[in-house]
Amino acid sequence: DDANPLYAQLYAALMDDVYANELRAPLPAALEAAQNTARTQYLTDIGQLGYRSFLPHVEK
């Protein structure tokens, strides 16, 4: 994203590192509630700030 180099940098890091690590193994059941809470809060915060999400695939 040429208009927002920070977005591009963070998105690249997400796709290259974080996203791949998330797919390696399923999340332990004990952490699912915390992950869902964090995801919901993240999307709420991003929406309030007027930024697009770095996780467009979880907004659906």
Secondary structure, DSSP 8 states (H G I E B T S, - for coil): -TT-HHHHHHHHHIIIIIHHHHHHS---HHHHHHHHHHHHHHHHHHHHHT---S-GGG--
